[in-house]
């Protein structure tokens, strides 16, 4: 069982559904005037959309599947994405 579980965790895929757009991100952070939110929006504008962010985030969060995903983990990964 341990080998099967390890295989499944190693090959699990994280995907986002819902058709996120840059306009949706703007709406979600509209009332957030933090430096973090402004930096994310600037990065998304520079990248020309949310696709790169979603791919990067899914890839980075893959490593966290074993220990668990929570708001702090996602926030940290978004911060790292903005800084990249």
DSSP file (Angstrom, degrees, kcal/mol; ACC not computed):
  #  RESIDUE AA STRUCTURE BP1 BP2  ACC     N-H-->O    O-->H-N    N-H-->O    O-->H-N    TCO  KAPPA ALPHA  PHI   PSI    X-CA   Y-CA   Z-CA
    1    1 A X     >        0   0    0      0, 0.0     4,-3.0     0, 0.0     5,-0.2   0.000 360.0 360.0 360.0 -37.9    0.0    0.0    0.0
    2    2 A X  H  >  +     0   0    0      1,-0.2     4,-2.6     2,-0.2     5,-0.2   0.911 360.0  47.6 -60.2 -42.2    2.8    2.4    0.8
    3    3 A X  H  > S+     0   0    0      2,-0.2     4,-2.5     1,-0.2    -1,-0.2   0.903 112.5  49.1 -66.3 -40.0    4.2    2.1   -2.7
    4    4 A X  H  > S+     0   0    0      2,-0.2     4,-2.8     1,-0.2    -2,-0.2   0.932 112.5  47.5 -64.0 -45.1    0.8    2.6   -4.3
    5    5 A X  H  X S+     0   0    0     -4,-3.0     4,-2.6     2,-0.2     5,-0.2   0.915 112.0  50.4 -62.7 -42.8    0.1    5.7   -2.1
    6    6 A X  H  X S+     0   0    0     -4,-2.6     4,-2.5    -5,-0.2    -1,-0.2   0.918 111.7  48.6 -61.1 -43.6    3.5    7.1   -3.0
    7    7 A X  H  X S+     0   0    0     -4,-2.5     4,-1.7     2,-0.2    -2,-0.2   0.943 111.8  48.6 -60.6 -48.5    2.9    6.5   -6.7
    8    8 A X  H  X S+     0   0    0     -4,-2.8     4,-0.7     1,-0.2    -2,-0.2   0.902 113.6  46.5 -61.6 -41.9   -0.6    8.2   -6.5
    9    9 A X  H >< S+     0   0    0     -4,-2.6     3,-0.6     1,-0.2    -1,-0.2   0.898 112.1  50.9 -66.7 -39.8    0.8   11.2   -4.7
   10   10 A X  H 3< S+     0   0    0     -4,-2.5    -1,-0.2     1,-0.2    -2,-0.2   0.781 118.8  37.6 -67.8 -25.9    3.7   11.5   -7.1
   11   11 A X  H 3< S+     0   0    0     -4,-1.7    -1,-0.2    -5,-0.2    -2,-0.2   0.324  84.2 121.7-111.9   6.8    1.4   11.4  -10.1
   12   12 A X    <<  -     0   0    0     -4,-0.7     2,-0.5    -3,-0.6    53,-0.1  -0.422  52.4-143.8 -66.5 146.1   -1.6   13.4   -8.8
   13   13 A X        -     0   0    0     -2,-0.1     2,-0.5     2,-0.0    -2,-0.1  -0.946   3.8-149.8-117.8 135.1   -2.3   16.4  -10.9
   14   14 A X        +     0   0    0     -2,-0.5     2,-0.3    44,-0.2    48,-0.1  -0.891  24.8 169.2-102.6 128.3   -3.6   19.7   -9.6
   15   15 A X        -     0   0    0     -2,-0.5     2,-0.5    43,-0.0    40,-0.0  -0.968  27.4-134.7-138.8 152.4   -5.8   21.6  -12.0
   16   16 A X        -     0   0    0     -2,-0.3     2,-0.3     4,-0.0     3,-0.2  -0.929  20.2-168.5-110.1 128.7   -8.0   24.7  -11.6
   17   17 A X        +     0   0    0     -2,-0.5     3,-0.0     1,-0.1    -2,-0.0  -0.686  54.1  72.0-106.1 166.2  -11.5   24.7  -13.0
   18   18 A X  S    S-     0   0    0     -2,-0.3    -1,-0.1     1,-0.1    -2,-0.0   0.395  96.5 -98.8 112.7  -3.3  -13.8   27.7  -13.4
   19   19 A X        -     0   0    0     -3,-0.2    -1,-0.1     1,-0.1     2,-0.1   0.941  44.9-155.1  60.3  53.2  -12.2   29.7  -16.2
   20   20 A X        -     0   0    0     -4,-0.1     2,-0.3     4,-0.1    30,-0.2  -0.373  13.6-171.9 -62.6 134.1  -10.3   32.3  -14.2
   21   21 A X     >  -     0   0    0     -2,-0.1     4,-2.0    28,-0.1     5,-0.1  -0.816  38.2-110.9-122.4 165.4   -9.7   35.5  -16.1
   22   22 A X  H  > S+     0   0    0     -2,-0.3     4,-2.4     1,-0.2     5,-0.1   0.840 119.8  57.3 -65.1 -31.4   -7.7   38.6  -15.3
   23   23 A X  H  > S+     0   0    0      2,-0.2     4,-2.1     1,-0.2    -1,-0.2   0.892 105.3  50.4 -65.0 -38.5  -10.9   40.5  -14.9
   24   24 A X  H  > S+     0   0    0      2,-0.2     4,-2.6     1,-0.2    -2,-0.2   0.911 109.1  51.1 -64.7 -42.0  -12.0   38.0  -12.3
   25   25 A X  H  X S+     0   0    0     -4,-2.0     4,-2.1     1,-0.2    -2,-0.2   0.928 108.5  52.2 -60.8 -44.1   -8.8   38.5  -10.4
   26   26 A X  H  < S+     0   0    0     -4,-2.4     4,-0.4     1,-0.2    -1,-0.2   0.907 110.7  47.9 -58.0 -42.1   -9.2   42.2  -10.5
   27   27 A X  H >< S+     0   0    0     -4,-2.1     3,-0.8     1,-0.2     4,-0.3   0.906 110.1  52.1 -64.7 -41.8  -12.7   41.8   -9.0
   28   28 A X  H 3< S+     0   0    0     -4,-2.6     3,-0.3     1,-0.2    -1,-0.2   0.852 119.8  33.7 -64.5 -34.9  -11.4   39.4   -6.3
   29   29 A X  T >< S+     0   0    0     -4,-2.1     3,-1.9    -5,-0.2    -1,-0.2   0.281  84.3 112.0-105.0  11.3   -8.7   41.9   -5.2
   30   30 A X  T <  S+     0   0    0     -3,-0.8    -1,-0.2    -4,-0.4    -2,-0.1   0.857  85.1  38.8 -52.2 -42.3  -10.7   45.1   -5.9
   31   31 A X  T 3  S+     0   0    0     -4,-0.3     2,-0.8    -3,-0.3    -1,-0.3   0.335  97.7  92.3 -93.3   7.2  -10.9   45.9   -2.2
   32   32 A X    <   +     0   0    0     -3,-1.9    -1,-0.1     1,-0.1    -3,-0.0  -0.872  44.0 173.2-105.7 104.6   -7.4   44.7   -1.3
   33   33 A X        +     0   0    0     -2,-0.8    -1,-0.1     4,-0.1    -3,-0.1   0.093  34.3 133.0 -98.2  24.3   -5.0   47.6   -1.6
   34   34 A X     >  -     0   0    0      1,-0.1     4,-2.1     4,-0.0     5,-0.2  -0.309  69.7-118.2 -71.1 157.9   -2.1   45.6   -0.2
   35   35 A X  H  > S+     0   0    0      1,-0.2     4,-2.5     2,-0.2     5,-0.2   0.861 115.4  58.8 -60.9 -36.1    1.3   45.6   -1.8
   36   36 A X  H  > S+     0   0    0      2,-0.2     4,-2.1     1,-0.2    -1,-0.2   0.915 106.9  45.0 -60.7 -46.4    0.9   41.9   -2.4
   37   37 A X  H  > S+     0   0    0      2,-0.2     4,-2.4     1,-0.2    -2,-0.2   0.910 113.7  49.4 -66.9 -42.7   -2.3   42.4   -4.4
   38   38 A X  H  X S+     0   0    0     -4,-2.1     4,-2.3     1,-0.2    -2,-0.2   0.899 111.1  50.1 -63.6 -39.8   -0.9   45.2   -6.5
   39   39 A X  H  X S+     0   0    0     -4,-2.5     4,-2.3     2,-0.2    -1,-0.2   0.895 109.8  50.7 -66.2 -39.6    2.2   43.2   -7.2
   40   40 A X  H  X S+     0   0    0     -4,-2.1     4,-2.6     2,-0.2    -2,-0.2   0.940 111.0  47.9 -63.5 -46.5    0.1   40.2   -8.4
   41   41 A X  H  X S+     0   0    0     -4,-2.4     4,-2.4     1,-0.2    -2,-0.2   0.903 111.4  50.9 -60.8 -41.1   -1.9   42.4  -10.7
   42   42 A X  H  X S+     0   0    0     -4,-2.3     4,-2.3     1,-0.2    -1,-0.2   0.916 111.0  48.6 -62.4 -42.5    1.2   43.9  -12.1
   43   43 A X  H  X S+     0   0    0     -4,-2.3     4,-2.4     2,-0.2    -2,-0.2   0.906 111.1  49.9 -64.5 -42.1    2.7   40.5  -12.8
   44   44 A X  H  X>S+     0   0    0     -4,-2.6     5,-2.1     2,-0.2     4,-1.1   0.891 111.0  49.1 -64.9 -38.9   -0.5   39.3  -14.4
   45   45 A X  H  <5S+     0   0    0     -4,-2.4     3,-0.3     2,-0.2    -1,-0.2   0.909 111.5  49.8 -65.2 -41.3   -0.6   42.3  -16.7
   46   46 A X  H  <5S+     0   0    0     -4,-2.3    -2,-0.2     1,-0.2    -1,-0.2   0.891 113.3  46.2 -62.7 -40.3    3.1   41.8  -17.6
   47   47 A X  H  <5S-     0   0    0     -4,-2.4    -1,-0.2     2,-0.2    -2,-0.2   0.629 111.7-122.2 -79.2 -13.5    2.4   38.1  -18.4
   48   48 A X  T  <5S-     0   0    0     -4,-1.1     2,-0.3    -3,-0.3    -3,-0.2   0.735  74.0  -9.9  80.7  22.5   -0.7   39.0  -20.4
   49   49 A X  S   <S-     0   0    0     -5,-2.1     4,-0.3    -6,-0.2    -2,-0.2  -0.932  84.2 -74.2 148.5-169.9   -3.2   36.9  -18.4
   50   50 A X  S  > S+     0   0    0     -2,-0.3     4,-2.6   -30,-0.2     5,-0.2   0.481  95.0  92.5-102.3  -5.4   -3.6   34.3  -15.7
   51   51 A X  H  > S+     0   0    0      1,-0.2     4,-2.5     2,-0.2     5,-0.2   0.920  88.2  46.3 -60.2 -47.7   -2.5   31.2  -17.6
   52   52 A X  H  > S+     0   0    0      1,-0.2     4,-2.7     2,-0.2     5,-0.2   0.896 112.8  51.5 -62.3 -39.9    1.1   31.3  -16.5
   53   53 A X  H  > S+     0   0    0     -4,-0.3     4,-3.0     2,-0.2     5,-0.2   0.933 110.7  47.6 -62.4 -45.8    0.1   31.9  -12.9
   54   54 A X  H  X S+     0   0    0     -4,-2.6     4,-2.6     2,-0.2    -2,-0.2   0.914 114.0  46.4 -64.0 -42.6   -2.2   29.0  -12.9
   55   55 A X  H  X S+     0   0    0     -4,-2.5     4,-2.2    -5,-0.2    -1,-0.2   0.930 116.0  45.2 -64.3 -45.1    0.3   26.6  -14.4
   56   56 A X  H  X S+     0   0    0     -4,-2.7     4,-2.7    -5,-0.2     5,-0.2   0.925 114.5  48.4 -64.3 -44.9    3.1   27.8  -12.1
   57   57 A X  H  X S+     0   0    0     -4,-3.0     4,-2.8    -5,-0.2     5,-0.2   0.917 111.5  49.1 -63.2 -44.7    0.8   27.6   -9.1
   58   58 A X  H  X S+     0   0    0     -4,-2.6     4,-1.2    -5,-0.2    -1,-0.2   0.908 113.2  48.1 -61.2 -41.8   -0.4   24.1   -9.9
   59   59 A X  H  X S+     0   0    0     -4,-2.2     4,-0.6    -5,-0.2    -2,-0.2   0.924 115.6  43.0 -65.1 -45.2    3.1   22.9  -10.4
   60   60 A X  H >< S+     0   0    0     -4,-2.7     3,-0.8     1,-0.2     4,-0.4   0.876 112.2  52.4 -70.8 -37.9    4.4   24.4   -7.2
   61   61 A X  H >< S+     0   0    0     -4,-2.8     3,-1.3     1,-0.2     4,-0.5   0.737  92.0  76.9 -71.1 -21.1    1.4   23.3   -5.1
   62   62 A X  H >< S+     0   0    0     -4,-1.2     3,-1.3     1,-0.3     4,-0.3   0.888  90.4  55.6 -52.9 -40.4    2.0   19.8   -6.4
   63   63 A X  T << S+     0   0    0     -3,-0.8     3,-0.5    -4,-0.6    -1,-0.3   0.744 103.3  56.2 -65.5 -23.3    4.8   19.5   -3.9
   64   64 A X  T <> S+     0   0    0     -3,-1.3     4,-2.6    -4,-0.4     3,-0.5   0.488  77.7  93.4 -89.2  -3.8    2.5   20.4   -1.1
   65   65 A X  T <4 S+     0   0    0     -3,-1.3    -1,-0.2    -4,-0.5     4,-0.2   0.847  84.4  52.8 -59.9 -33.3    0.0   17.7   -1.7
   66   66 A X  T  4 S+     0   0    0     -3,-0.5    -1,-0.2    -4,-0.3    -2,-0.1   0.847 119.0  32.9 -71.4 -33.0    1.7   15.4    0.8
   67   67 A X  T  4 S-     0   0    0     -3,-0.5    -2,-0.2    -4,-0.2    -1,-0.2   0.637 120.8 -97.5-100.5 -16.3    1.7   17.9    3.6
   68   68 A X     <  -     0   0    0     -4,-2.6     2,-0.4     2,-0.0    -1,-0.1   0.010  23.9-106.8 112.7 144.0   -1.5   19.7    2.8
   69   69 A X        +     0   0    0     -4,-0.2     2,-0.3     4,-0.1     3,-0.0  -0.854  44.3 152.5-102.8 137.2   -2.8   22.7    1.0
   70   70 A X     >  -     0   0    0     -2,-0.4     4,-2.2     1,-0.0     5,-0.2  -0.902  58.9 -84.9-150.1 179.4   -4.1   25.7    3.0
   71   71 A X  H  > S+     0   0    0     -2,-0.3     4,-2.7     1,-0.2     5,-0.2   0.878 124.2  52.9 -60.0 -39.8   -4.5   29.4    2.5
   72   72 A X  H  > S+     0   0    0      2,-0.2     4,-2.3     1,-0.2    -1,-0.2   0.896 108.9  49.3 -64.8 -39.6   -1.0   30.1    3.8
   73   73 A X  H  > S+     0   0    0      2,-0.2     4,-2.2     1,-0.2    -2,-0.2   0.931 113.6  45.5 -64.8 -45.5    0.6   27.7    1.4
   74   74 A X  H  X S+     0   0    0     -4,-2.2     4,-2.4     2,-0.2    -2,-0.2   0.912 112.2  51.9 -65.0 -41.9   -1.3   29.2   -1.6
   75   75 A X  H  X S+     0   0    0     -4,-2.7     4,-2.2    -5,-0.2    -1,-0.2   0.921 110.4  48.5 -59.4 -44.5   -0.4   32.8   -0.4
   76   76 A X  H  X S+     0   0    0     -4,-2.3     4,-2.3     1,-0.2    -1,-0.2   0.895 111.4  49.5 -64.3 -40.4    3.3   31.9   -0.2
   77   77 A X  H  X S+     0   0    0     -4,-2.2     4,-2.2     2,-0.2    -1,-0.2   0.877 110.0  50.7 -68.7 -36.8    3.3   30.3   -3.7
   78   78 A X  H  X S+     0   0    0     -4,-2.4     4,-2.4     2,-0.2    -1,-0.2   0.899 109.7  51.5 -64.7 -38.8    1.5   33.4   -5.1
   79   79 A X  H  X S+     0   0    0     -4,-2.2     4,-1.9     1,-0.2    -2,-0.2   0.922 110.4  48.0 -62.0 -44.4    4.2   35.6   -3.5
   80   80 A X  H  X S+     0   0    0     -4,-2.3     4,-0.8     1,-0.2    -1,-0.2   0.879 110.1  53.1 -65.0 -37.2    7.0   33.4   -5.0
   81   81 A X  H >< S+     0   0    0     -4,-2.2     3,-0.8     1,-0.2    -2,-0.2   0.930 108.9  48.7 -62.4 -45.2    5.2   33.6   -8.4
   82   82 A X  H 3< S+     0   0    0     -4,-2.4    -1,-0.2     1,-0.2    -2,-0.2   0.880 111.6  50.0 -62.1 -38.1    5.1   37.4   -8.3
   83   83 A X  H 3<        0   0    0     -4,-1.9    -1,-0.2     1,-0.2    -2,-0.2   0.602 360.0 360.0 -78.4 -11.3    8.8   37.6   -7.3
   84   84 A X    <<        0   0    0     -3,-0.8    -1,-0.2    -4,-0.8    -2,-0.2   0.498 360.0 360.0 -78.3 360.0    9.9   35.3  -10.1
